[in-house]
């Protein structure tokens, strides 16, 4: 029988899942970012935020992949900021992020952010 740490299967990138307000986040860093967004919303710095939003990556009418962005932040001026919280960058993530950048970076009311 294989030993498992308390709390379940370990993440292969050493990230520890963390709960905040009844939601399990992929890492403590991601959970802390959610907490920070709540504080910013409460202070009136941002309008709102969402987590783990599915984005379809479609190029020239062909579906390439789905991408789950960690957070979408709606600023007070209604601009959107797509935020990815990364501890470890896999090659698959890098490829999806490049496609995502190509599709969204030229939109004037959109910002793309990677938090490391």
TORPA-4810 file (N, C-alpha, C, O; in nm, 3 decimals):
<nodes>
NODE_1_0.085_-0.119_0.000_0.000_0.000_0.000_0.089_0.124_0.000_0.184_0.133_0.077_X
NODE_2_0.056_0.217_-0.085_0.133_0.340_-0.100_0.095_0.441_0.008_-0.024_0.460_0.036_X
NODE_3_0.195_0.504_0.069_0.168_0.605_0.172_0.116_0.733_0.108_0.167_0.777_0.005_X
NODE_4_0.015_0.791_0.169_-0.039_0.919_0.124_-0.041_1.015_0.242_-0.077_0.976_0.353_X
NODE_5_-0.004_1.139_0.217_-0.007_1.236_0.327_-0.149_1.265_0.370_-0.243_1.244_0.293_X
NODE_6_-0.167_1.313_0.493_-0.302_1.350_0.537_-0.363_1.451_0.440_-0.294_1.544_0.396_X
NODE_7_-0.490_1.434_0.407_-0.558_1.529_0.319_-0.565_1.484_0.175_-0.623_1.555_0.092_X
NODE_8_-0.508_1.367_0.142_-0.525_1.317_0.006_-0.397_1.308_-0.074_-0.287_1.305_-0.019_X
NODE_9_-0.414_1.305_-0.204_-0.304_1.288_-0.297_-0.223_1.416_-0.310_-0.281_1.523_-0.327_X
NODE_10_-0.089_1.406_-0.303_-0.008_1.527_-0.318_-0.009_1.576_-0.461_-0.024_1.497_-0.555_X
NODE_11_0.007_1.706_-0.479_0.016_1.765_-0.611_0.155_1.739_-0.666_0.253_1.751_-0.592_X
NODE_12_0.167_1.703_-0.793_0.297_1.670_-0.849_0.392_1.789_-0.856_0.512_1.771_-0.875_X
NODE_13_0.339_1.912_-0.842_0.423_2.032_-0.844_0.442_2.090_-0.705_0.486_2.204_-0.691_X
NODE_14_0.409_2.013_-0.602_0.424_2.048_-0.460_0.330_2.158_-0.414_0.348_2.211_-0.304_X
NODE_15_0.231_2.194_-0.492_0.132_2.292_-0.447_0.039_2.224_-0.347_0.002_2.108_-0.364_X
NODE_16_0.001_2.297_-0.245_-0.091_2.244_-0.145_-0.226_2.310_-0.164_-0.239_2.432_-0.162_X
NODE_17_-0.328_2.225_-0.181_-0.463_2.279_-0.195_-0.499_2.352_-0.066_-0.454_2.317_0.043_X
NODE_18_-0.581_2.455_-0.082_-0.614_2.539_0.031_-0.759_2.586_0.019_-0.804_2.622_-0.090_X
NODE_19_-0.831_2.586_0.129_-0.971_2.627_0.130_-0.986_2.771_0.176_-0.914_2.819_0.264_X
NODE_20_-1.081_2.838_0.113_-1.117_2.974_0.153_-1.264_2.995_0.120_-1.306_2.979_0.006_X
NODE_21_-1.341_3.028_0.219_-1.485_3.053_0.206_-1.558_2.937_0.139_-1.647_2.957_0.056_X
NODE_22_-1.519_2.815_0.176_-1.586_2.696_0.127_-1.544_2.650_-0.012_-1.604_2.558_-0.068_X
NODE_23_-1.442_2.713_-0.068_-1.394_2.678_-0.202_-1.250_2.628_-0.189_-1.169_2.689_-0.120_X
NODE_24_-1.220_2.518_-0.256_-1.085_2.463_-0.255_-1.008_2.520_-0.374_-1.051_2.507_-0.489_X
NODE_25_-0.896_2.582_-0.345_-0.809_2.640_-0.447_-0.692_2.546_-0.472_-0.656_2.467_-0.385_X
NODE_26_-0.632_2.555_-0.591_-0.524_2.466_-0.630_-0.396_2.487_-0.550_-0.314_2.396_-0.540_X
NODE_27_-0.380_2.604_-0.493_-0.260_2.633_-0.416_-0.290_2.741_-0.312_-0.391_2.811_-0.319_X
NODE_28_-0.200_2.752_-0.215_-0.213_2.858_-0.114_-0.198_2.995_-0.179_-0.262_3.092_-0.136_X
NODE_29_-0.115_3.003_-0.281_-0.095_3.131_-0.352_-0.226_3.175_-0.420_-0.262_3.292_-0.415_X
NODE_30_-0.295_3.080_-0.481_-0.422_3.111_-0.547_-0.529_3.149_-0.444_-0.607_3.241_-0.466_X
NODE_31_-0.530_3.078_-0.332_-0.625_3.108_-0.224_-0.599_3.247_-0.169_-0.693_3.321_-0.141_X
NODE_32_-0.472_3.284_-0.152_-0.437_3.417_-0.101_-0.480_3.525_-0.200_-0.525_3.632_-0.160_X
NODE_33_-0.466_3.497_-0.330_-0.507_3.595_-0.431_-0.659_3.617_-0.424_-0.706_3.730_-0.439_X
NODE_34_-0.736_3.509_-0.402_-0.881_3.522_-0.388_-0.915_3.609_-0.266_-1.002_3.695_-0.272_X
NODE_35_-0.845_3.585_-0.156_-0.865_3.667_-0.036_-0.836_3.814_-0.066_-0.913_3.903_-0.028_X
NODE_36_-0.724_3.839_-0.135_-0.687_3.977_-0.171_-0.794_4.042_-0.259_-0.825_4.160_-0.242_X
NODE_37_-0.849_3.965_-0.353_-0.956_4.019_-0.439_-1.080_4.054_-0.357_-1.144_4.156_-0.382_X
NODE_38_-1.114_3.970_-0.259_-1.227_4.002_-0.172_-1.203_4.132_-0.097_-1.293_4.214_-0.084_X
NODE_39_-1.082_4.150_-0.047_-1.050_4.273_0.026_-1.055_4.395_-0.067_-1.104_4.502_-0.028_X
NODE_40_-1.006_4.379_-0.190_-1.011_4.489_-0.287_-1.155_4.523_-0.323_-1.189_4.641_-0.338_X
NODE_41_-1.241_4.422_-0.336_-1.382_4.447_-0.367_-1.449_4.518_-0.250_-1.523_4.614_-0.269_X
NODE_42_-1.423_4.472_-0.130_-1.481_4.533_-0.011_-1.438_4.680_0.002_-1.516_4.764_0.046_X
NODE_43_-1.314_4.710_-0.037_-1.261_4.847_-0.029_-1.307_4.935_-0.145_-1.284_5.056_-0.144_X
NODE_44_-1.374_4.875_-0.246_-1.421_4.952_-0.360_-1.316_4.971_-0.469_-1.335_5.050_-0.561_X
NODE_45_-1.204_4.900_-0.457_-1.096_4.910_-0.555_-1.132_4.841_-0.687_-1.088_4.883_-0.794_X
NODE_46_-1.212_4.733_-0.679_-1.259_4.661_-0.798_-1.409_4.641_-0.785_-1.466_4.648_-0.676_X
NODE_47_-1.473_4.615_-0.899_-1.618_4.595_-0.900_-1.654_4.452_-0.860_-1.744_4.431_-0.779_X
NODE_48_-1.584_4.354_-0.919_-1.618_4.214_-0.893_-1.507_4.123_-0.944_-1.412_4.169_-1.007_X
NODE_49_-1.519_3.993_-0.914_-1.425_3.895_-0.966_-1.492_3.758_-0.973_-1.586_3.729_-0.899_X
NODE_50_-1.440_3.674_-1.063_-1.485_3.536_-1.080_-1.363_3.446_-1.076_-1.251_3.492_-1.100_X
NODE_51_-1.384_3.319_-1.046_-1.273_3.224_-1.043_-1.300_3.105_-1.136_-1.415_3.069_-1.163_X
NODE_52_-1.192_3.047_-1.185_-1.196_2.927_-1.269_-1.301_2.938_-1.380_-1.396_2.860_-1.386_X
NODE_53_-1.282_3.036_-1.467_-1.374_3.060_-1.577_-1.323_2.986_-1.701_-1.207_2.999_-1.740_X
NODE_54_-1.412_2.909_-1.762_-1.378_2.834_-1.882_-1.379_2.926_-2.003_-1.476_2.996_-2.029_X
NODE_55_-1.268_2.923_-2.078_-1.255_3.003_-2.199_-1.224_2.908_-2.314_-1.130_2.828_-2.307_X
NODE_56_-1.303_2.916_-2.419_-1.281_2.833_-2.536_-1.176_2.900_-2.626_-1.193_3.014_-2.667_X
NODE_57_-1.070_2.829_-2.655_-0.966_2.880_-2.744_-0.996_2.831_-2.885_-0.969_2.716_-2.919_X
NODE_58_-1.051_2.921_-2.966_-1.091_2.887_-3.102_-1.013_2.974_-3.200_-1.005_3.096_-3.184_X
NODE_59_-0.956_2.909_-3.300_-0.876_2.980_-3.400_-0.932_2.947_-3.538_-0.944_2.831_-3.576_X
NODE_60_-0.966_3.052_-3.614_-1.021_3.037_-3.750_-1.136_2.937_-3.754_-1.146_2.856_-3.847_X
NODE_61_-1.224_2.944_-3.654_-1.341_2.858_-3.650_-1.315_2.717_-3.600_-1.406_2.634_-3.602_X
NODE_62_-1.194_2.688_-3.556_-1.159_2.555_-3.507_-1.132_2.561_-3.357_-1.056_2.645_-3.309_X
NODE_63_-1.196_2.470_-3.284_-1.175_2.463_-3.139_-1.039_2.396_-3.113_-1.017_2.282_-3.154_X
NODE_64_-0.950_2.468_-3.046_-0.816_2.415_-3.016_-0.814_2.350_-2.879_-0.766_2.237_-2.864_X
NODE_65_-0.865_2.421_-2.778_-0.864_2.369_-2.641_-0.951_2.458_-2.554_-0.990_2.567_-2.594_X
NODE_66_-0.979_2.410_-2.436_-1.041_2.492_-2.333_-0.932_2.538_-2.238_-0.835_2.466_-2.213_X
NODE_67_-0.950_2.658_-2.186_-0.854_2.714_-2.092_-0.932_2.764_-1.971_-1.029_2.839_-1.987_X
NODE_68_-0.892_2.723_-1.853_-0.958_2.768_-1.732_-0.868_2.872_-1.666_-0.765_2.839_-1.606_X
NODE_69_-0.908_2.998_-1.679_-0.831_3.107_-1.622_-0.862_3.111_-1.471_-0.976_3.089_-1.430_X
NODE_70_-0.760_3.139_-1.391_-0.780_3.138_-1.246_-0.880_3.244_-1.203_-0.971_3.215_-1.124_X
NODE_71_-0.865_3.367_-1.252_-0.953_3.476_-1.209_-0.981_3.572_-1.324_-0.895_3.598_-1.408_X
NODE_72_-1.104_3.624_-1.327_-1.136_3.738_-1.412_-1.181_3.849_-1.317_-1.277_3.834_-1.242_X
NODE_73_-1.109_3.959_-1.321_-1.137_4.073_-1.235_-1.205_4.180_-1.319_-1.155_4.219_-1.424_X
NODE_74_-1.320_4.229_-1.271_-1.388_4.340_-1.336_-1.353_4.466_-1.258_-1.389_4.480_-1.141_X
NODE_75_-1.283_4.557_-1.324_-1.243_4.682_-1.261_-1.359_4.781_-1.261_-1.459_4.760_-1.329_X
NODE_76_-1.346_4.886_-1.186_-1.454_4.985_-1.172_-1.489_5.054_-1.304_-1.601_5.103_-1.320_X
NODE_77_-1.395_5.058_-1.399_-1.424_5.117_-1.530_-1.474_5.012_-1.631_-1.480_5.038_-1.751_X
NODE_78_-1.511_4.893_-1.579_-1.563_4.779_-1.656_-1.461_4.710_-1.745_-1.498_4.623_-1.824_X
NODE_79_-1.333_4.745_-1.734_-1.232_4.667_-1.804_-1.216_4.534_-1.732_-1.243_4.522_-1.612_X
NODE_80_-1.172_4.435_-1.806_-1.153_4.300_-1.752_-1.004_4.270_-1.744_-0.927_4.303_-1.834_X
NODE_81_-0.965_4.207_-1.635_-0.828_4.160_-1.619_-0.832_4.010_-1.599_-0.894_3.961_-1.504_X
NODE_82_-0.768_3.937_-1.688_-0.759_3.793_-1.680_-0.630_3.759_-1.606_-0.521_3.793_-1.652_X
NODE_83_-0.644_3.692_-1.492_-0.530_3.669_-1.404_-0.504_3.519_-1.389_-0.594_3.442_-1.355_X
NODE_84_-0.381_3.481_-1.415_-0.335_3.344_-1.395_-0.232_3.346_-1.283_-0.132_3.417_-1.291_X
NODE_85_-0.255_3.267_-1.178_-0.162_3.257_-1.066_-0.080_3.130_-1.087_-0.134_3.019_-1.083_X
NODE_86_0.051_3.147_-1.110_0.136_3.033_-1.144_0.247_3.012_-1.043_0.312_3.107_-0.998_X
NODE_87_0.266_2.888_-1.008_0.382_2.848_-0.929_0.481_2.777_-1.020_0.602_2.794_-1.008_X
NODE_88_0.427_2.696_-1.110_0.509_2.617_-1.202_0.448_2.625_-1.341_0.328_2.602_-1.357_X
NODE_89_0.528_2.658_-1.440_0.480_2.673_-1.577_0.510_2.547_-1.658_0.625_2.517_-1.688_X
NODE_90_0.404_2.473_-1.694_0.423_2.355_-1.777_0.427_2.398_-1.924_0.387_2.509_-1.958_X
NODE_91_0.477_2.311_-2.009_0.481_2.340_-2.152_0.339_2.352_-2.209_0.315_2.436_-2.296_X
NODE_92_0.246_2.270_-2.161_0.107_2.278_-2.208_0.049_2.413_-2.169_-0.018_2.477_-2.250_X
NODE_93_0.072_2.458_-2.044_0.021_2.589_-2.003_0.081_2.700_-2.089_0.009_2.790_-2.131_X
NODE_94_0.211_2.694_-2.115_0.276_2.798_-2.197_0.213_2.806_-2.335_0.190_2.916_-2.387_X
NODE_95_0.184_2.690_-2.395_0.122_2.688_-2.527_-0.019_2.748_-2.523_-0.054_2.828_-2.609_X
NODE_96_-0.099_2.709_-2.424_-0.235_2.762_-2.412_-0.232_2.912_-2.383_-0.315_2.987_-2.435_X
NODE_97_-0.137_2.957_-2.301_-0.128_3.100_-2.269_-0.093_3.180_-2.394_-0.146_3.290_-2.414_X
NODE_98_-0.004_3.127_-2.479_0.032_3.197_-2.603_-0.090_3.210_-2.696_-0.110_3.314_-2.758_X
NODE_99_-0.169_3.105_-2.705_-0.291_3.111_-2.786_-0.387_3.213_-2.725_-0.446_3.295_-2.796_X
NODE_100_-0.403_3.207_-2.594_-0.490_3.300_-2.523_-0.446_3.445_-2.547_-0.529_3.531_-2.574_X
NODE_101_-0.316_3.471_-2.537_-0.262_3.605_-2.563_-0.293_3.650_-2.706_-0.333_3.764_-2.729_X
NODE_102_-0.273_3.559_-2.802_-0.297_3.593_-2.941_-0.444_3.630_-2.966_-0.473_3.716_-3.049_X
NODE_103_-0.534_3.566_-2.894_-0.676_3.590_-2.913_-0.727_3.713_-2.837_-0.822_3.778_-2.883_X
NODE_104_-0.667_3.746_-2.723_-0.725_3.848_-2.636_-0.640_3.973_-2.615_-0.694_4.075_-2.574_X
NODE_105_-0.511_3.970_-2.641_-0.424_4.082_-2.603_-0.449_4.211_-2.682_-0.410_4.318_-2.637_X
NODE_106_-0.512_4.202_-2.798_-0.535_4.324_-2.876_-0.667_4.393_-2.843_-0.700_4.495_-2.904_X
NODE_107_-0.744_4.341_-2.748_-0.869_4.404_-2.709_-0.840_4.517_-2.611_-0.772_4.495_-2.510_X
NODE_108_-0.889_4.638_-2.637_-0.853_4.754_-2.556_-0.904_4.749_-2.412_-0.845_4.812_-2.324_X
NODE_109_-1.012_4.677_-2.386_-1.067_4.674_-2.251_-1.030_4.547_-2.174_-1.098_4.509_-2.078_X
NODE_110_-0.920_4.482_-2.217_-0.877_4.356_-2.155_-0.729_4.365_-2.117_-0.647_4.413_-2.195_X
NODE_111_-0.698_4.318_-1.996_-0.558_4.305_-1.952_-0.532_4.160_-1.917_-0.617_4.093_-1.859_X
NODE_112_-0.413_4.111_-1.952_-0.372_3.976_-1.919_-0.258_3.984_-1.819_-0.160_4.055_-1.841_X
NODE_113_-0.270_3.910_-1.709_-0.171_3.917_-1.601_-0.135_3.778_-1.554_-0.222_3.695_-1.531_X
NODE_114_-0.005_3.754_-1.539_0.043_3.631_-1.476_0.107_3.669_-1.344_0.198_3.752_-1.340_X
NODE_115_0.059_3.609_-1.236_0.113_3.634_-1.103_0.200_3.515_-1.067_0.153_3.401_-1.062_X
NODE_116_0.328_3.542_-1.040_0.422_3.433_-1.007_0.464_3.442_-0.862_0.542_3.359_-0.816_X
</nodes>
